[in-house]
Amino acid sequence: MAEALFAAAAARGLVAPGRSEREASDRIGDPARELFGTAARLPGPIVRSGPHTLLPYGPEPTDRVIGEDEVVVAELGSVLAVSEAAFASTHVFGENPDKHRLTLDLPKMFAACREALLAEAGWTVAGWHCGHLVGADPSTGVRDARPDAYLCAENDRPLRRTVEGGWRAHWILEVHLVDGPGGFGGSHKRLLDLV
């Protein structure tokens, strides 16, 4: 469902240079309601651009206009009221080869992390975790209170396990790479399918 929403947003050009992050975020709500009806729930911010892409979580930054030569991260967060779809995608406007390389490397890093949860390609990995249990909110900073809900060094429990409520654990794998000196970053998040 998240992939369908990304495709609809891209087809309509909802995220584009000249629009503010907040405007682009709000516009994504229209196809979400068309596709999912009243089940659609889009908390913001879901679009971050330029230097805001260096901040994968945290308080909403000041709204800014998307520039002609920028990286933009669109994150859907909880698309449906009854389930979570931590799903992020990175897009580039302009011709900067390093920024375009970032968008090519993110899915590769995701695939590598899925296989080994470790890969190196010259980027700085941002954040203290590389994923979380479906239903855990990574923005709340509960690392110390509940490390077993995150893919992080402090979690030594098996990924495939039964969790509270008696359901099987499902995970979101996140790759957030940054170029600190370049002032941009990108995110790629998907359900980690452990078959």
C-alpha positions in Angstrom: 0.0 0.0 0.0 2.9 2.3 0.8 4.5 1.6 -2.6 1.1 2.5 -4.3 1.0 5.8 -2.4 4.6 6.6 -3.4 3.8 5.8 -7.1 0.7 8.0 -7.0 2.6 10.9 -5.4 5.4 10.6 -8.0 2.9 10.4 -10.9 1.2 13.6 -9.8 4.5 15.5 -9.1 3.4 16.2 -5.5 7.0 16.6 -4.3 8.8 19.1 -6.5 11.2 22.1 -6.4 9.4 25.3 -5.5 7.0 23.6 -3.1 7.5 23.8 0.7 8.1 20.6 2.6 4.8 21.1 4.4 2.9 21.7 1.2 4.3 18.5 -0.4 3.4 16.6 2.8 -0.1 17.9 2.8 -0.6 17.1 -0.9 0.4 13.5 -0.3 -2.7 13.2 1.9 -5.0 13.6 -1.1 -4.0 10.3 -2.9 -3.7 8.6 0.5 -7.4 9.3 1.2 -8.3 8.3 -2.4 -6.5 5.0 -2.1 -7.2 4.1 1.5 -10.3 6.1 2.5 -10.8 6.8 6.1 -8.0 4.4 7.1 -5.4 6.9 5.8 -3.6 8.7 8.6 -0.5 10.7 7.7 1.3 12.3 10.6 3.9 14.9 9.6 6.4 15.8 8.7 6.7 13.3 5.9 8.9 15.3 3.5 12.3 16.6 4.4 14.7 18.3 2.0 18.3 19.7 1.8 19.8 20.0 5.3 16.7 18.6 6.9 17.5 15.2 5.4 20.4 14.9 7.9 17.8 14.6 10.6 16.0 11.2 10.3 13.9 11.8 13.5 13.2 14.4 16.0 11.1 17.6 16.2 9.6 19.0 13.0 12.1 21.4 11.5 11.2 24.9 10.2 9.3 24.6 6.9 11.5 25.2 3.9 11.1 25.3 0.1 12.5 22.4 -1.9 15.3 23.7 -4.1 16.2 22.9 -7.7 19.3 20.8 -6.8 18.4 18.9 -3.6 17.8 15.6 -2.0 14.3 15.0 -0.7 13.3 12.2 1.7 9.6 11.3 1.8 8.6 9.1 4.7 5.1 7.7 5.1 5.3 6.8 8.8 1.9 5.3 9.8 -0.1 5.3 6.7 -3.0 3.2 8.0 -4.7 3.8 11.3 -4.5 0.1 12.3 -0.9 -0.7 11.2 2.5 0.8 10.7 4.3 1.2 7.4 7.6 2.8 8.2 8.5 3.4 4.6 10.9 6.1 3.3 12.2 6.9 -0.1 14.8 9.3 -1.3 14.6 11.4 -4.5 17.0 13.9 -6.1 16.3 17.0 -8.1 19.1 18.4 -10.2 22.3 16.9 -11.6 24.6 16.5 -8.6 26.3 13.1 -9.2 26.9 12.4 -5.5 23.3 12.9 -4.7 22.2 10.6 -7.5 24.8 8.1 -6.3 23.1 8.2 -2.9 19.8 7.2 -4.3 21.4 4.3 -6.1 23.4 3.2 -3.0 20.5 3.3 -0.5 18.6 0.3 -2.0 21.9 -1.6 -2.4 22.8 -0.9 1.3 19.3 -2.0 2.3 19.8 -5.3 0.5 23.2 -5.7 2.0 21.9 -4.9 5.5 19.1 -7.4 4.9 21.7 -10.1 4.2 24.3 -9.2 6.7 23.1 -6.1 8.6 26.6 -4.6 7.8 27.9 -2.9 4.7 30.2 0.0 3.8 30.1 2.2 0.7 31.7 5.5 1.9 28.7 7.0 3.6 28.3 7.8 7.3 25.5 5.8 8.9 23.3 8.1 11.0 21.3 7.2 14.1 21.8 4.7 16.9 19.7 1.9 15.3 19.1 0.4 11.8 15.5 -0.6 12.3 12.7 -1.3 14.8 10.0 -3.7 15.8 6.7 -2.9 13.9 4.8 -0.7 16.3 7.8 0.8 18.0 8.2 4.6 17.5 11.9 5.4 16.9 11.4 9.1 17.4 10.5 8.6 21.1 14.1 7.8 22.0 13.4 4.7 24.2 16.7 3.1 23.4 17.6 2.6 27.1 14.1 1.7 28.2 13.5 -1.0 25.5 16.5 -1.9 23.4 14.8 -5.2 22.4 12.4 -3.2 20.1 15.3 -2.0 17.9 17.9 -3.4 15.6 20.8 -2.1 17.6 23.9 -3.3 19.5 22.0 -3.5 22.8 19.4 -5.9 21.4 20.7 -9.5 21.8 17.4 -11.2 21.4 16.4 -13.2 18.3 14.6 -11.3 15.6 12.2 -14.2 15.0 10.3 -14.4 18.3 6.9 -14.1 19.9 6.3 -10.7 21.4 3.8 -9.2 23.8 0.3 -10.0 22.8 1.4 -13.4 21.4 2.1 -12.3 17.8 5.2 -13.0 15.8 7.8 -10.1 15.7 8.0 -8.2 12.4 10.7 -5.6 11.8 11.3 -2.4 9.8 14.9 -2.2 8.4 16.2 1.3 8.0 19.2 2.7 6.2 20.0 6.3 6.8 23.1 7.6 5.1 24.5 11.1 5.3 27.2 13.2 3.7 27.9 15.6 6.5 30.3 17.8 4.6 27.9 17.9 1.6 25.0 18.7 3.9 22.6 16.1 2.7 21.4 12.6 3.6 18.8 10.0 2.6 16.7 7.2 4.0 15.4 3.9 2.8 13.0 1.9 5.0 11.0 -1.2 4.2 9.5 -4.2 6.0 12.3 -6.7 6.7 11.0 -9.9 5.3 12.7 -12.7 7.2 11.7 -15.9 5.4 
